[in-house]
Amino acid sequence: MRILNASSALSIVIAVLISAAVGTGCGTPRPLSPKESFETLRSAYQKKDVDTLLALYSKKTLASYGEAVQLINGMSADQRKKLYETRTIPVEGKISIRDFVRINLDYAAINGGDPVIEGFNQIITSISVSGKKAVIRTDNGIELHFVQEGLFWKFSPEER
């Protein structure tokens, strides 16, 4: 009887460890609240952590970035040169969504003035949740929109 109990206890411990390992997803952030998502995004913007940003952007945001990337990749060389002058987008070659996010982070760091990134550097004044949508307001008046996708909250600036 004791062997069975020790064996059962060991099985439970192993199952808990496996589920914890699977749940962490190799470091992929999994915010269970809008505030947790906000705080993780704040850190990611400060560190220019593109992988975390991509993990916390909503499907809708990633789709809109994908459309922008397709448009950029379809531009003529002359159009790309103009874009390079204003946004440092490479003149040649294809870019990915990851490249697009990195370029925007670099542009904001050099030129400043990105209200979304600035919003994540502020203090939260209120959080409103309505179903699977949330709005976080910051002390500079910025409203940041989030959506719940599955269990996790993602940043979705397109939401209103």
Number of C-alpha atoms within 10 A of each C-alpha: 6 7 8 9 10 11 12 12 12 12 12 12 11 12 12 12 12 11 10 11 12 10 13 11 10 8 9 12 19 18 19 14 17 25 18 15 20 24 15 18 27 19 15 18 19 13 10 17 15 18 14 18 22 19 16 26 20 23 16 16 18 17 13 14 17 16 13 15 18 15 10 20 18 12 14 11 13 10 12 21 17 13 16 14 11 10 16 15 20 17 19 13 9 12 15 15 19 16 15 18 18 17 17 15 20 15 17 16 14 9 10 12 11 13 13 13 17 16 21 22 19 15 12 19 11 12 15 12 14 8 8 13 18 25 23 22 19 19 13 14 12 17 20 22 23 29 25 19 12 9 11 19 26 31 26 22 17 12 15 11
